[in-house]
Amino acid sequence: MASKHTSRALRSSLRQLSAPRVQQRTFAAAVNASRPTLQKVATPAFVQQTRGMKTVDFAGDKEVVYERDDWPRDKLLEYFKNDTLALIGYGSQGHGQGLNLRDNGLNVIIGVRKDGASWKEAQQDGWVPGTNLFDVDEAIQKGTIIMNLLSDSAQSTTWPRIKPMLTKGKTLYFSHGFSPVFRDQTKVDCPSDIDVILVAPKGSGRTVRTLFREGRGINSSVAVWQDVTGKAEEKAIALGVAIGSGYMYKTTFQKEVYSDLYGERGCLMGGIHGMFLAQYEVLREKGHSPSEAFNETVEEATQSLYPLIGQNGMDYMYAACSTTARRGAIDWSKRFKDNLKPLFDELYESVREGKETQRAMEYGSRSDYREAFEKEMEEIRSMEIWRAGKAVRSLRPENA
Ligand SMILES: NC(=O)c1ccc[n+]([C@@H]2O[C@H](COP(=O)([O-])OP(=O)(O)OC[C@H]3O[C@@H](n4cnc5c(N)ncnc54)[C@H](OP(=O)(O)O)[C@@H]3O)[C@@H](O)[C@H]2O)c1
């Protein structure tokens, strides 16, 4: 039954991998076509291209981008034919990357602690104890490429046990620069005789999996911390493709971790949640109803306007709204930027000085971190704004 399921998944993933990439006709594309005043989207200038690698001009800066075309599945299987990929930890990334590697036909095993929630979750995903599911130590001993996808704080607490098992010839892989870059705090001092590489998907592990199943690929950063064999970068790119990346942007461990911690605390999550809360609260204090406050703060943003920014950029979104909205939004954007920039500066410094990593490690190493997190989620869930949101979502045409 399991092997039938695996081969079906393999066949389906092969179909996905070989499917031609079709430009979908999106809502935004339709808007673009029907509004001649909206400027056509500029395509980036590919100043140099060899198969699987491009030097792309991003607004004047030339950067190297790798793509998966150079690594068809047969080549991946050949490249990793003597490797056992030991994926340690089965959180969001472990799940997404592990299942994609398995569907790609690579020899991947999972290592998690036997009394933890991940052990059960891995079994539910079809990993079999003693076959491709082991405890952390056993998996590391069997592996040639050790993919450390434990939580960042667990990477630090488990390091004294893990380090001696990272013997010459193995490769150490991370999906975040956190542990080696902030080694003063984490104590993760990589052995000097192994390759140390990074592939950091720019999205949740769930998205890594979903995009792979859709035959698309997530954008990832790739970097090399230590190249002992002379093959570290090539290995990172091959692994990036194997875990389900589409395009891979070359960076360093340090730049990856700084930008990642900064971004998620800012516009990606923390900052945007703070903006939502502040705007909603003012509307409520001025006598607006919960539904009106929610619609004008979150629903219109996520359902109508942000997708337009995502499709074609900010100018496109401004061009797609009314003259009145456009005028006010452009004027106020300058005020917001000026007021918020000092806060972003403070945030970047907090990241650079290690305050954010320190806090993440303290929080993540609590024995009750899952319960503590659930308590905070319950607090957010019960905020009026998000209760109003639940009701508003239930009235969307697809949910009504
Ligand atoms: N999540 C994302 O969106 C994302 C995106 C890009 C990169 N990353 C990076 O990917 C890596 C993994 O992150 P994640 O979000 O997938 O996982 P996570 O939720 O942060 O970590 C979960 C895993 O760590 C294990 N763990 C925690 N404490 C442990 C301990 N003391 N001993 C052994 N195992 C322990 C958990 O096992 P139990 O179930 O047994 O507790 C679980 O398997 C991190 O470096 C992260 O920064 C994450």
PDBQT file of the ligand as one rigid body, heavy atoms in Angstrom, charges set to zero:
ROOT
HETATM    1  N1  LIG A 501       9.153  27.733   9.116  1.00  0.00    +0.000 N 
HETATM    2  C1  LIG A 501       9.554  28.488   8.112  1.00  0.00    +0.000 C 
HETATM    3  O1  LIG A 501       8.735  29.108   7.437  1.00  0.00    +0.000 OA
HETATM    4  C2  LIG A 501      11.013  28.562   7.728  1.00  0.00    +0.000 A 
HETATM    5  C3  LIG A 501      11.343  29.159   6.508  1.00  0.00    +0.000 A 
HETATM    6  C4  LIG A 501      12.668  29.160   6.103  1.00  0.00    +0.000 A 
HETATM    7  C5  LIG A 501      13.639  28.621   6.953  1.00  0.00    +0.000 A 
HETATM    8  N2  LIG A 501      13.284  28.086   8.160  1.00  0.00    +0.000 N 
HETATM    9  C6  LIG A 501      14.334  27.503   8.996  1.00  0.00    +0.000 C 
HETATM   10  O2  LIG A 501      14.216  26.086   8.935  1.00  0.00    +0.000 OA
HETATM   11  C7  LIG A 501      14.646  25.513  10.177  1.00  0.00    +0.000 C 
HETATM   12  C8  LIG A 501      13.521  24.663  10.748  1.00  0.00    +0.000 C 
HETATM   13  O3  LIG A 501      12.411  25.489  11.028  1.00  0.00    +0.000 OA
HETATM   14  P1  LIG A 501      10.915  24.908  11.109  1.00  0.00    +0.000 P 
HETATM   15  O4  LIG A 501      10.003  26.094  11.194  1.00  0.00    +0.000 OA
HETATM   16  O5  LIG A 501      10.706  23.900  10.067  1.00  0.00    +0.000 OA
HETATM   17  O6  LIG A 501      10.928  24.091  12.460  1.00  0.00    +0.000 OA
HETATM   18  P2  LIG A 501      10.586  24.528  13.939  1.00  0.00    +0.000 P 
HETATM   19  O7  LIG A 501       9.112  24.497  14.103  1.00  0.00    +0.000 OA
HETATM   20  O8  LIG A 501      11.289  25.760  14.327  1.00  0.00    +0.000 OA
HETATM   21  O9  LIG A 501      11.290  23.288  14.661  1.00  0.00    +0.000 OA
HETATM   22  C9  LIG A 501      10.617  22.129  14.856  1.00  0.00    +0.000 C 
HETATM   23  C10 LIG A 501      11.493  20.904  15.000  1.00  0.00    +0.000 C 
HETATM   24  O10 LIG A 501      12.494  21.063  16.010  1.00  0.00    +0.000 OA
HETATM   25  C11 LIG A 501      12.391  19.934  16.897  1.00  0.00    +0.000 C 
HETATM   26  N3  LIG A 501      12.898  20.246  18.219  1.00  0.00    +0.000 N 
HETATM   27  C12 LIG A 501      12.624  21.334  18.989  1.00  0.00    +0.000 A 
HETATM   28  N4  LIG A 501      13.324  21.245  20.141  1.00  0.00    +0.000 NA
HETATM   29  C13 LIG A 501      14.043  20.101  20.087  1.00  0.00    +0.000 A 
HETATM   30  C14 LIG A 501      14.997  19.473  20.948  1.00  0.00    +0.000 A 
HETATM   31  N5  LIG A 501      15.340  20.038  22.105  1.00  0.00    +0.000 N 
HETATM   32  N6  LIG A 501      15.533  18.299  20.564  1.00  0.00    +0.000 NA
HETATM   33  C15 LIG A 501      15.217  17.736  19.387  1.00  0.00    +0.000 A 
HETATM   34  N7  LIG A 501      14.339  18.285  18.528  1.00  0.00    +0.000 NA
HETATM   35  C16 LIG A 501      13.771  19.457  18.871  1.00  0.00    +0.000 A 
HETATM   36  C17 LIG A 501      10.901  19.634  16.905  1.00  0.00    +0.000 C 
HETATM   37  O11 LIG A 501      10.698  18.323  17.367  1.00  0.00    +0.000 OA
HETATM   38  P3  LIG A 501       9.507  17.954  18.371  1.00  0.00    +0.000 P 
HETATM   39  O12 LIG A 501       8.261  17.857  17.562  1.00  0.00    +0.000 OA
HETATM   40  O13 LIG A 501       9.980  16.673  18.892  1.00  0.00    +0.000 OA
HETATM   41  O14 LIG A 501       9.418  19.064  19.377  1.00  0.00    +0.000 OA
HETATM   42  C18 LIG A 501      10.578  19.799  15.432  1.00  0.00    +0.000 C 
HETATM   43  O15 LIG A 501      10.877  18.638  14.705  1.00  0.00    +0.000 OA
HETATM   44  C19 LIG A 501      15.040  26.673  11.068  1.00  0.00    +0.000 C 
HETATM   45  O16 LIG A 501      16.413  26.913  10.910  1.00  0.00    +0.000 OA
HETATM   46  C20 LIG A 501      14.246  27.829  10.486  1.00  0.00    +0.000 C 
HETATM   47  O17 LIG A 501      14.788  29.095  10.775  1.00  0.00    +0.000 OA
HETATM   48  C21 LIG A 501      11.998  28.029   8.551  1.00  0.00    +0.000 A 
ENDROOT
TORSDOF 0
